[in-house]
Amino acid sequence: MTKLSVNINKIATIRNARGGNVPDVEKAAVDIEGFGAEGITVHPRPDERHIRYSDVRALKKLIRTEFNIEGNPIPSFTDLVCEVKPDQVTLVPDAHDAITSNAGWDTVANREFLTEKVNLFHKFGIRVSIFIDPDPKMAEGAALCGADRVELYTAAYAEDYSKDREKAIAPYLETAKKAKELGLGLNAGHDLSLENLEYFIQTIPWTDEVSIGHALISDALYMGLDKTVKAYLSKIKIF
């Protein structure tokens, strides 16, 4: 069964726009779990423009499902993850000034660096997922780095879904099969939505987890968090 992990960065973005603690990020995380989500994802960036390092520490004490911290393993991020010890860390190669994640790792060119990080996080008992583009060679590289999972960067799939969904998902299916062959777990995320999520899971049913933030929080403005979380769960609990 595919798990739904909700990325709560956008809730923190709204809070930070005005200062104070409205909306309450910690309460939102607990409520989202209560509505049925099986994980909480955060992506703290160095400028703390949404999730802050202090949020990460506070959330660790509250989350009862799976806690996934994603980000570029710069020294400050690495130290935070080793301190907090989440269930999973997802390594993402985003620049410090990136608006959002926009590419996966080249796991071949960065093998030495990624292997070092994977080994370090494993010492703290943390499952490691590496964010990759839909390319079987990148899955092979992640396996050689010692990763437990890969997360497929699904922006291209989401962009091309309405044009030709079979063509859009083809490289993802090929990479997912390679990951399965290599014994890697499989996650997916970025621009997955109520429109395109079900087809992705139907086509790649061995997906372990999807991480969804922007679309889900946007839908919640109209539907409310409870109904929105349940709507997304209905798209992945199809077997």
ABEGO torsion letter per residue (X at the ends): XBBBBBBAAAAAAAAAAAEEAOBBAAAAAAAAAAAGBABBBBBBBAAGABBBAAAAAAAAAABABBBBBBEBBBAAAAAAAAAAGBABBBBBABBAABABBABBBBAAAAAAAAAAAAAAAAAAGBBBBBBBBBBAAAAAAAAAAGBABBBBBAAAAAAAAAABAAAAAAAAAAAAAAAAAAGBBBBBBEGBBAAAAAAAAAABAABABBBBAAAAAAAAAAAEAAAAAAAAAAAABAX
